[in-house]
Amino acid sequence: MVINLIIKMQEYLLKFKRFLYSFLVIIIFIVIGTLRQSTTVLAQETDFKPLRIGTFLSITGRASFIGAPALATLKLYVNLLNLQGGLLGRKVELIDYDVGTDPRTAQIAVRRLIYFDKVDAIIGGSTLGATMSVLPIISDAKIPLIALANSRELINPVRNWVFKSSQTHRMACNTILNNMQGRGIEFLGLISGDNGFASTTRAHCIEIAKILGISIISDERYRSQTRNVVEPLKRIKTKLKVQAVLNIDFGSSPAYVTREFRKLGFDVPLYQTHGVATLNYLDLSGVAAEGVKLPVPPIMIAEKLDDEDPIKSILLSYIKLYKGRWEVRPSVYGSYAFDAIYLYASAIRRARSFEREKIRKALESTENYVGANGLVKMSSEDHLGLYSKAFRMVEIRDGEWVPID
């Protein structure tokens, strides 16, 4: 009797173990299925979640002429990308903040873009001070930034996550001074403003002039955005060996320099920098601008470029699309944004991924990209990669930019 009871208990226990084993197997398969379903849903959510590009620009204030056309360009091409199906099937969304020229406001905006808006990349800012101030934030967050400001300091030294689409002040100086050297100019008179742009560009021009063997025999400064430029010009005129005068500044002061230069009767060429490559300079200077030489980005003379120039068709297409949407011609600052968004889009397509590190590496390996400002070939040592003709020398004739050698 007892033996039979023991045998029955063993049979029940064996059945229970089998039941428990089957139950656990079922639970495991349910868990695996749930995980697979969750992974699929997450992947689908990633596929359909908009790709977010953040930007911080100077839309209002004294640098609005820089930021406004850049934002207009980004809006235009985000819409165009979406009409073309987005990037790798994902809709593109632009999130923008107006930071004026204040570095602190720029820092707040960039932190918001990264940690609240959850953007995938950032394009901006408009000014050197605002852009430099956010670089530590970009580095900590490990997010791609394509800067629009001109300065070489943004990419020198190279920073892993920072790239640039615009020419540098040093490139402008190199273009100007090589033109002078080609014309046999050995003695130069320099006059410049006191803002950040003028100070940075002046330093590069002085260094390059020394390399090329051009002697700066007069170096005058004035307060930017004022008309008090006569006395510095008079001092330059006393230097009889001066063969050319170079003015470094942007805004209204270069126009006053140009007008006073003519009134004082200088009989040598006047050079300006890319800082005056605007219609506003032509309007303020009037007939006094006739004969002034300066470097300009290609967009300023798009219609006058050789038909064989690979960027001509790109520029003409951009100008037509921009004018059709905004009813005005785009400025050079818009062209920087054009190249920035297309460099980013190209990197995503080549990387076949939305992972930041893969996109960073794709940006760094950009080569043979033909954009609005020229041919680009980046590397781990060069996060700009613009070729030497990113600036073109022009002379102002009858109120127009005319290409010169």
The 8 nearest C-alpha neighbors of each residue, nearest first, counted from 0:
[[1, 3, 2, 4, 5, 6, 7, 8],
 [0, 2, 4, 3, 5, 6, 7, 8],
 [1, 3, 5, 0, 4, 6, 7, 8],
 [4, 2, 6, 0, 5, 1, 7, 8],
 [5, 3, 1, 7, 2, 6, 8, 0],
 [4, 6, 2, 8, 3, 7, 1, 9],
 [5, 7, 3, 9, 4, 8, 2, 10],
 [6, 8, 10, 4, 9, 5, 11, 3],
 [9, 7, 11, 5, 10, 6, 12, 4],
 [8, 10, 12, 6, 7, 11, 13, 5],
 [11, 9, 7, 13, 8, 12, 14, 6],
 [12, 10, 8, 14, 13, 9, 15, 7],
 [13, 11, 15, 9, 14, 10, 8, 16],
 [12, 14, 10, 16, 15, 11, 9, 17],
 [15, 13, 11, 17, 12, 16, 18, 10],
 [14, 16, 18, 12, 17, 13, 19, 11],
 [17, 15, 19, 13, 18, 14, 20, 12],
 [16, 18, 20, 14, 15, 19, 21, 13],
 [17, 19, 15, 21, 16, 20, 22, 14],
 [18, 20, 16, 22, 17, 21, 15, 23],
 [21, 19, 17, 23, 22, 18, 16, 24],
 [22, 20, 24, 18, 23, 19, 17, 25],
 [21, 23, 19, 25, 20, 24, 18, 26],
 [22, 24, 26, 20, 25, 21, 19, 27],
 [25, 23, 21, 27, 26, 22, 20, 28],
 [24, 26, 22, 28, 23, 27, 29, 21],
 [27, 25, 23, 29, 24, 28, 30, 22],
 [28, 26, 24, 30, 29, 25, 23, 31],
 [29, 27, 31, 25, 30, 26, 32, 24],
 [28, 30, 26, 32, 27, 31, 33, 25],
 [31, 29, 33, 27, 32, 28, 34, 26],
 [32, 30, 28, 34, 33, 29, 35, 27],
 [33, 31, 35, 29, 30, 34, 28, 36],
 [32, 34, 36, 30, 35, 31, 37, 29],
 [35, 33, 37, 31, 36, 32, 38, 30],
 [34, 36, 38, 32, 33, 37, 31, 39],
 [35, 37, 33, 39, 34, 38, 32, 40],
 [38, 36, 34, 40, 39, 35, 41, 33],
 [39, 37, 41, 35, 36, 40, 42, 34],
 [40, 38, 36, 42, 37, 41, 43, 35],
 [39, 41, 43, 37, 42, 38, 44, 36],
 [42, 40, 44, 38, 43, 39, 37, 45],
 [43, 41, 45, 39, 44, 40, 38, 46],
 [42, 44, 46, 40, 41, 45, 39, 47],
 [43, 45, 41, 47, 46, 42, 48, 40],
 [46, 44, 42, 48, 43, 47, 41, 49],
 [45, 47, 43, 44, 48, 89, 42, 88],
 [48, 46, 44, 45, 89, 49, 43, 90],
 [47, 49, 45, 44, 46, 50, 89, 90],
 [50, 48, 90, 91, 89, 51, 92, 47],
 [49, 51, 91, 92, 90, 89, 48, 119],
 [50, 52, 118, 92, 119, 49, 93, 91],
 [53, 51, 93, 120, 118, 121, 119, 92],
 [54, 52, 121, 94, 95, 118, 93, 112],
 [53, 55, 95, 122, 121, 123, 94, 96],
 [56, 54, 96, 124, 123, 95, 97, 98],
 [55, 57, 124, 66, 125, 97, 58, 98],
 [58, 56, 99, 66, 63, 98, 59, 97],
 [57, 59, 63, 66, 67, 97, 56, 99],
 [58, 60, 63, 99, 57, 61, 62, 97],
 [61, 59, 63, 62, 99, 58, 57, 100],
 [60, 62, 63, 59, 64, 99, 100, 57],
 [63, 61, 64, 65, 60, 57, 66, 100],
 [64, 62, 58, 59, 66, 57, 65, 60],
 [63, 65, 62, 66, 67, 68, 61, 58],
 [66, 64, 63, 62, 332, 67, 125, 68],
 [65, 67, 57, 58, 63, 56, 69, 125],
 [66, 68, 58, 70, 69, 63, 64, 65],
 [69, 67, 333, 71, 70, 66, 72, 332],
 [68, 70, 333, 72, 336, 66, 67, 71],
 [69, 71, 73, 67, 72, 68, 74, 66],
 [70, 72, 68, 74, 69, 73, 75, 67],
 [73, 71, 75, 69, 70, 74, 333, 68],
 [72, 74, 70, 76, 75, 71, 77, 69],
 [75, 73, 77, 71, 72, 76, 70, 78],
 [74, 76, 72, 73, 78, 77, 71, 79],
 [75, 77, 79, 78, 73, 74, 80, 72],
 [76, 78, 80, 74, 79, 75, 73, 91],
 [79, 77, 81, 76, 75, 80, 82, 74],
 [78, 80, 76, 82, 81, 77, 83, 75],
 [81, 79, 85, 83, 77, 82, 78, 76],
 [82, 80, 85, 84, 78, 83, 79, 90],
 [81, 83, 79, 80, 84, 78, 85, 77],
 [84, 82, 80, 81, 85, 79, 86, 78],
 [85, 83, 81, 82, 88, 80, 86, 90],
 [84, 86, 81, 90, 80, 89, 88, 83],
 [87, 85, 89, 88, 90, 84, 344, 91],
 [88, 86, 89, 85, 348, 351, 347, 84],
 [87, 89, 86, 85, 84, 90, 46, 47],
 [88, 90, 85, 86, 87, 49, 47, 46],
 [89, 91, 85, 49, 81, 50, 92, 86],
 [92, 90, 50, 49, 85, 51, 77, 81],
 [91, 93, 51, 50, 49, 52, 90, 94],
 [94, 92, 52, 53, 51, 95, 91, 77],
 [95, 93, 53, 52, 54, 92, 96, 51],
 [96, 94, 54, 53, 55, 93, 97, 56],
 [95, 97, 55, 98, 54, 108, 56, 94],
 [96, 98, 56, 58, 57, 99, 55, 95],
 [99, 97, 105, 104, 57, 56, 100, 96],
 [100, 98, 57, 59, 60, 101, 97, 58],
 [99, 101, 57, 98, 129, 102, 126, 62],
 [100, 102, 104, 103, 99, 129, 98, 105],
 [103, 101, 129, 105, 104, 132, 128, 106],
 [102, 104, 106, 105, 101, 107, 132, 129],
 [105, 103, 107, 101, 106, 98, 102, 108],
 [104, 106, 102, 108, 103, 98, 107, 129],
 [107, 105, 103, 109, 133, 104, 108, 110],
 [108, 106, 104, 110, 105, 109, 111, 103],
 [107, 109, 105, 111, 106, 110, 112, 104],
 [108, 110, 112, 106, 111, 107, 105, 113],
 [111, 109, 113, 107, 112, 108, 114, 106],
 [112, 110, 115, 108, 109, 114, 113, 107],
 [111, 113, 116, 109, 110, 118, 115, 114],
 [114, 112, 117, 110, 111, 118, 115, 116],
 [113, 115, 111, 117, 110, 112, 116, 118],
 [116, 114, 111, 117, 112, 113, 110, 118],
 [115, 117, 112, 118, 113, 114, 111, 94],
 [118, 116, 113, 114, 115, 112, 119, 51],
 [119, 117, 51, 52, 113, 116, 120, 53],
 [118, 120, 51, 52, 50, 117, 142, 121],
 [121, 119, 143, 52, 118, 142, 144, 53],
 [120, 122, 53, 144, 54, 52, 143, 145],
 [121, 123, 145, 54, 144, 146, 53, 124],
 [124, 122, 146, 147, 55, 54, 125, 56],
 [123, 125, 56, 130, 55, 147, 126, 146],
 [124, 126, 148, 56, 66, 57, 123, 147],
 [127, 125, 148, 129, 128, 124, 130, 100],
 [126, 128, 130, 129, 148, 131, 150, 125],
 [129, 127, 131, 130, 126, 102, 132, 100],
 [128, 130, 102, 132, 127, 126, 131, 105],
 [131, 129, 127, 124, 132, 128, 133, 126],
 [130, 132, 128, 134, 133, 129, 127, 153],
 [131, 133, 129, 130, 102, 134, 128, 106],
 [134, 132, 136, 106, 131, 130, 135, 137],
 [133, 135, 137, 136, 131, 132, 138, 130],
 [136, 134, 138, 137, 133, 139, 132, 131],
 [137, 135, 139, 133, 134, 138, 140, 110],
 [138, 136, 134, 140, 135, 139, 142, 141],
 [137, 139, 135, 141, 136, 140, 134, 160],
 [140, 138, 136, 137, 141, 135, 142, 134],
 [139, 141, 137, 138, 142, 136, 113, 135],
 [142, 140, 138, 139, 137, 160, 143, 355],
 [141, 143, 140, 137, 120, 160, 144, 355],
 [144, 142, 160, 120, 161, 121, 359, 145],
 [143, 145, 121, 161, 122, 146, 162, 160],
 [146, 144, 162, 122, 163, 339, 161, 123],
 [145, 147, 163, 123, 148, 122, 144, 162],
 [146, 148, 123, 165, 124, 125, 335, 164],
 [149, 147, 125, 126, 127, 146, 150, 124],
 [150, 148, 167, 165, 166, 168, 147, 151],
 [149, 151, 167, 152, 168, 148, 153, 127],
 [150, 152, 167, 153, 154, 155, 149, 168],
 [153, 151, 155, 150, 154, 156, 131, 127],
 [154, 152, 151, 155, 150, 131, 161, 156],
 [155, 153, 157, 156, 152, 151, 382, 158],
 [156, 154, 152, 157, 153, 151, 158, 381],
 [155, 157, 154, 158, 152, 153, 380, 151],
 [156, 158, 154, 155, 380, 159, 382, 381],
 [159, 157, 161, 160, 154, 156, 155, 162],
 [160, 158, 161, 157, 138, 359, 379, 162],
 [159, 161, 143, 158, 144, 142, 138, 141],
 [160, 162, 144, 158, 159, 145, 143, 154],
 [163, 161, 145, 382, 146, 144, 383, 154],
 [162, 164, 146, 145, 383, 165, 147, 382],
 [163, 165, 339, 335, 147, 338, 383, 146],
 [166, 164, 335, 149, 147, 163, 167, 148],
 [165, 167, 149, 170, 389, 168, 164, 385],
 [166, 168, 149, 150, 170, 151, 169, 165],
 [169, 167, 171, 200, 170, 150, 149, 172],
 [168, 170, 172, 167, 171, 203, 173, 200],
 [169, 171, 173, 167, 168, 172, 174, 166],
 [172, 170, 168, 174, 169, 173, 175, 294],
 [173, 171, 204, 169, 175, 174, 170, 176],
 [172, 174, 170, 171, 176, 175, 177, 169],
 [173, 175, 171, 177, 172, 176, 170, 178],
 [176, 174, 172, 178, 173, 177, 171, 179],
 [177, 175, 179, 178, 173, 174, 172, 180],
 [176, 178, 180, 179, 174, 175, 173, 181],
 [177, 179, 181, 175, 176, 180, 174, 182],
 [180, 178, 176, 182, 184, 177, 181, 175],
 [179, 181, 177, 183, 182, 184, 178, 176],
 [180, 182, 178, 179, 183, 177, 184, 176],
 [183, 181, 179, 180, 184, 178, 177, 185],
 [182, 184, 180, 181, 185, 179, 178, 242],
 [185, 183, 179, 180, 182, 242, 186, 243],
 [184, 186, 213, 214, 183, 187, 242, 180],
 [187, 185, 214, 241, 242, 213, 215, 184],
 [188, 186, 215, 243, 241, 244, 242, 214],
 [187, 189, 244, 217, 215, 241, 216, 235],
 [188, 190, 218, 245, 244, 217, 219, 246],
 [191, 189, 219, 246, 220, 218, 245, 247],
 [192, 190, 247, 220, 246, 248, 197, 221],
 [191, 193, 223, 221, 248, 197, 222, 220],
 [192, 194, 222, 223, 197, 198, 221, 220],
 [195, 193, 197, 196, 192, 198, 223, 248],
 [196, 194, 198, 197, 199, 193, 127, 200],
 [195, 197, 199, 198, 194, 200, 248, 249],
 [198, 196, 248, 200, 194, 247, 192, 195],
 [197, 199, 201, 195, 200, 196, 193, 194],
 [200, 198, 202, 196, 201, 197, 195, 203],
 [201, 199, 203, 197, 168, 202, 198, 196],
 [200, 202, 204, 198, 203, 199, 197, 205],
 [203, 201, 205, 199, 200, 204, 198, 206],
 [202, 204, 206, 200, 169, 201, 205, 207],
 [205, 203, 172, 201, 207, 206, 202, 208],
 [206, 204, 208, 202, 203, 207, 201, 209],
 [205, 207, 203, 209, 204, 208, 202, 210],
 [208, 206, 210, 204, 209, 205, 203, 211],
 [209, 207, 213, 211, 205, 210, 206, 204],
 [208, 210, 212, 207, 206, 211, 213, 205],
 [211, 209, 207, 208, 212, 206, 213, 205],
 [212, 210, 208, 209, 213, 207, 180, 176],
 [211, 213, 209, 210, 208, 214, 185, 180],
 [214, 212, 185, 208, 211, 186, 209, 215],
 [215, 213, 186, 216, 185, 187, 212, 208],
 [216, 214, 187, 217, 188, 186, 213, 189],
 [215, 217, 214, 188, 187, 186, 218, 241],
 [216, 218, 188, 215, 189, 235, 219, 187],
 [217, 219, 189, 190, 188, 216, 215, 220],
 [218, 220, 190, 231, 189, 217, 191, 221],
 [221, 219, 191, 190, 192, 193, 231, 218],
 [220, 222, 192, 223, 228, 193, 191, 219],
 [221, 223, 193, 192, 225, 224, 220, 227],
 [222, 224, 192, 225, 193, 221, 252, 194],
 [225, 223, 252, 251, 250, 222, 226, 192],
 [226, 224, 223, 227, 252, 222, 251, 228],
 [227, 225, 228, 255, 252, 224, 256, 229],
 [228, 226, 225, 229, 221, 222, 230, 255],
 [227, 229, 226, 231, 230, 256, 221, 232],
 [230, 228, 232, 231, 227, 233, 259, 256],
 [229, 231, 233, 232, 228, 234, 227, 235],
 [232, 230, 234, 233, 229, 219, 228, 235],
 [233, 231, 235, 229, 230, 234, 236, 228],
 [234, 232, 230, 236, 235, 231, 229, 237],
 [233, 235, 231, 232, 237, 236, 230, 238],
 [234, 236, 232, 237, 233, 238, 217, 188],
 [237, 235, 233, 238, 234, 232, 239, 265],
 [236, 238, 234, 235, 239, 233, 241, 240],
 [239, 237, 236, 235, 240, 241, 217, 234],
 [238, 240, 241, 237, 236, 242, 235, 186],
 [239, 241, 238, 242, 186, 216, 187, 237],
 [242, 240, 186, 187, 239, 243, 238, 188],
 [243, 241, 186, 267, 187, 184, 240, 185],
 [244, 242, 268, 267, 187, 241, 269, 188],
 [245, 243, 188, 269, 189, 187, 270, 268],
 [244, 246, 270, 189, 271, 269, 190, 188],
 [245, 247, 190, 271, 191, 189, 270, 248],
 [248, 246, 191, 197, 272, 271, 190, 192],
 [247, 249, 197, 192, 191, 274, 253, 246],
 [250, 248, 274, 275, 253, 251, 252, 247],
 [249, 251, 252, 224, 253, 248, 275, 274],
 [250, 252, 254, 253, 224, 249, 255, 280],
 [251, 253, 255, 224, 254, 225, 250, 226],
 [254, 252, 256, 255, 251, 257, 248, 249],
 [253, 255, 284, 257, 252, 256, 251, 283],
 [256, 254, 252, 258, 257, 253, 226, 259],
 [257, 255, 253, 259, 254, 258, 260, 228],
 [256, 258, 254, 260, 255, 259, 253, 287],
 [257, 259, 255, 287, 261, 260, 256, 284],
 [260, 258, 262, 256, 261, 257, 263, 255],
 [259, 261, 257, 263, 258, 262, 256, 265],
 [262, 260, 264, 259, 258, 263, 287, 265],
 [263, 261, 259, 264, 260, 258, 265, 287],
 [264, 262, 260, 261, 265, 259, 233, 232],
 [263, 265, 261, 262, 266, 260, 259, 236],
 [266, 264, 267, 263, 260, 261, 236, 262],
 [265, 267, 264, 268, 242, 261, 243, 269],
 [266, 268, 243, 265, 242, 269, 244, 241],
 [269, 267, 243, 244, 270, 266, 291, 242],
 [270, 268, 244, 291, 245, 243, 292, 267],
 [271, 269, 245, 292, 293, 291, 244, 246],
 [270, 272, 293, 246, 245, 292, 247, 269],
 [273, 271, 274, 293, 247, 294, 275, 171],
 [272, 274, 276, 275, 294, 295, 293, 171],
 [273, 275, 249, 272, 276, 248, 250, 247],
 [276, 274, 273, 277, 249, 280, 272, 271],
 [275, 277, 273, 274, 295, 278, 280, 272],
 [278, 276, 279, 275, 280, 281, 330, 274],
 [277, 279, 281, 280, 282, 276, 275, 283],
 [278, 280, 282, 277, 281, 283, 275, 251],
 [281, 279, 283, 278, 282, 277, 275, 284],
 [280, 282, 278, 284, 279, 283, 285, 398],
 [281, 283, 279, 285, 280, 284, 278, 398],
 [284, 282, 280, 281, 285, 254, 279, 251],
 [285, 283, 254, 281, 288, 287, 282, 280],
 [284, 286, 287, 282, 283, 281, 288, 398],
 [285, 287, 288, 289, 284, 398, 397, 281],
 [286, 288, 258, 285, 289, 284, 257, 261],
 [289, 287, 286, 284, 291, 285, 290, 257],
 [288, 290, 395, 396, 287, 286, 291, 397],
 [289, 291, 395, 394, 396, 288, 292, 268],
 [292, 290, 269, 395, 288, 394, 289, 270],
 [293, 291, 394, 270, 393, 271, 290, 269],
 [292, 294, 271, 272, 270, 393, 392, 273],
 [295, 293, 392, 391, 273, 390, 272, 393],
 [296, 294, 390, 391, 273, 276, 392, 297],
 [295, 297, 390, 298, 299, 391, 389, 372],
 [298, 296, 299, 300, 301, 372, 295, 391],
 [299, 297, 301, 300, 296, 331, 314, 371],
 [300, 298, 297, 301, 296, 295, 331, 400],
 [299, 301, 303, 298, 302, 297, 304, 400],
 [302, 300, 298, 303, 304, 299, 297, 311],
 [301, 303, 300, 304, 315, 311, 305, 298],
 [304, 302, 300, 301, 305, 402, 401, 306],
 [305, 303, 301, 302, 311, 306, 300, 308],
 [306, 304, 307, 308, 303, 311, 302, 309],
 [305, 307, 308, 304, 311, 309, 312, 303],
 [308, 306, 305, 309, 311, 304, 310, 312],
 [307, 309, 305, 306, 310, 311, 304, 312],
 [310, 308, 311, 307, 312, 369, 313, 306],
 [309, 311, 313, 308, 312, 371, 314, 370],
 [312, 310, 314, 313, 309, 308, 301, 315],
 [311, 313, 315, 314, 310, 316, 309, 306],
 [314, 312, 310, 316, 311, 315, 317, 371],
 [313, 315, 317, 311, 316, 312, 371, 318],
 [314, 316, 318, 312, 317, 313, 319, 311],
 [315, 317, 319, 313, 314, 318, 312, 320],
 [318, 316, 314, 320, 315, 319, 321, 313],
 [317, 319, 315, 321, 316, 320, 322, 314],
 [320, 318, 316, 322, 317, 321, 323, 315],
 [319, 321, 323, 317, 318, 322, 316, 324],
 [320, 322, 318, 324, 323, 319, 325, 317],
 [323, 321, 326, 327, 325, 319, 328, 324],
 [322, 324, 320, 321, 326, 325, 319, 327],
 [325, 323, 321, 322, 326, 320, 75, 327],
 [324, 326, 322, 327, 321, 323, 71, 328],
 [327, 325, 322, 323, 324, 328, 321, 329],
 [328, 326, 322, 325, 329, 321, 323, 324],
 [327, 329, 322, 318, 330, 321, 326, 325],
 [330, 328, 333, 318, 321, 327, 68, 331],
 [331, 329, 332, 333, 328, 68, 334, 298],
 [330, 332, 334, 333, 298, 296, 335, 329],
 [333, 331, 335, 330, 334, 65, 69, 68],
 [332, 334, 69, 68, 336, 331, 330, 335],
 [333, 335, 337, 331, 332, 336, 371, 338],
 [334, 336, 332, 338, 333, 337, 165, 164],
 [337, 335, 339, 69, 333, 334, 338, 340],
 [338, 336, 334, 335, 339, 340, 72, 333],
 [337, 339, 341, 335, 336, 340, 370, 342],
 [340, 338, 336, 342, 337, 341, 164, 145],
 [341, 339, 343, 342, 338, 337, 344, 336],
 [342, 340, 344, 338, 343, 339, 345, 337],
 [341, 343, 345, 339, 340, 344, 338, 346],
 [342, 344, 346, 340, 341, 345, 339, 347],
 [345, 343, 341, 347, 346, 342, 340, 348],
 [344, 346, 342, 348, 343, 347, 341, 349],
 [345, 347, 361, 343, 349, 362, 344, 348],
 [348, 346, 350, 344, 345, 349, 351, 358],
 [347, 349, 351, 345, 346, 350, 344, 87],
 [348, 350, 346, 351, 347, 345, 361, 352],
 [349, 351, 347, 352, 348, 361, 346, 358],
 [352, 350, 348, 349, 347, 353, 87, 346],
 [351, 353, 350, 354, 347, 357, 358, 348],
 [352, 354, 355, 347, 358, 351, 357, 350],
 [355, 353, 357, 352, 356, 358, 350, 359],
 [356, 354, 358, 357, 359, 353, 142, 143],
 [357, 355, 359, 358, 354, 360, 141, 142],
 [358, 356, 360, 359, 354, 355, 350, 361],
 [357, 359, 361, 355, 360, 356, 346, 347],
 [360, 358, 356, 362, 357, 361, 355, 363],
 [359, 361, 363, 357, 358, 362, 356, 364],
 [362, 360, 358, 346, 364, 363, 359, 350],
 [363, 361, 359, 365, 346, 364, 360, 358],
 [362, 364, 360, 378, 361, 377, 365, 379],
 [363, 365, 361, 362, 378, 377, 360, 366],
 [366, 364, 377, 362, 376, 363, 361, 368],
 [367, 365, 376, 368, 375, 377, 364, 374],
 [366, 368, 375, 376, 369, 374, 365, 377],
 [369, 367, 375, 366, 374, 370, 365, 376],
 [370, 368, 374, 373, 367, 310, 375, 371],
 [371, 369, 373, 372, 338, 368, 310, 374],
 [370, 372, 314, 373, 334, 310, 338, 313],
 [373, 371, 370, 389, 297, 296, 334, 374],
 [374, 372, 370, 389, 369, 371, 310, 375],
 [373, 375, 369, 368, 386, 385, 367, 370],
 [376, 374, 385, 384, 368, 367, 366, 377],
 [375, 377, 366, 384, 365, 367, 385, 374],
 [378, 376, 384, 365, 381, 382, 363, 364],
 [377, 379, 381, 363, 380, 364, 382, 376],
 [378, 380, 381, 363, 382, 377, 364, 157],
 [381, 379, 378, 157, 382, 377, 156, 363],
 [380, 382, 378, 377, 383, 379, 384, 157],
 [383, 381, 162, 377, 384, 378, 154, 163],
 [384, 382, 163, 381, 385, 377, 162, 164],
 [383, 385, 377, 376, 375, 381, 382, 386],
 [386, 384, 375, 383, 374, 389, 373, 376],
 [385, 387, 388, 374, 389, 384, 375, 373],
 [386, 388, 389, 385, 390, 170, 174, 373],
 [389, 387, 390, 386, 391, 373, 385, 174],
 [388, 390, 373, 387, 372, 386, 296, 385],
 [389, 391, 296, 388, 295, 294, 297, 171],
 [392, 390, 294, 295, 296, 388, 297, 393],
 [391, 393, 294, 293, 403, 402, 295, 390],
 [394, 392, 402, 401, 403, 293, 400, 292],
 [393, 395, 292, 401, 291, 290, 400, 396],
 [394, 396, 400, 290, 289, 399, 291, 398],
 [395, 397, 399, 398, 289, 290, 394, 401],
 [398, 396, 399, 289, 395, 286, 400, 288],
 [397, 399, 396, 395, 281, 289, 400, 286],
 [400, 398, 396, 395, 397, 401, 394, 281],
 [399, 401, 395, 393, 394, 402, 396, 300],
 [400, 402, 393, 394, 395, 399, 403, 396],
 [403, 401, 393, 392, 394, 400, 404, 391],
 [404, 402, 393, 392, 401, 394, 391, 292],
 [403, 392, 402, 178, 393, 391, 181, 394]]
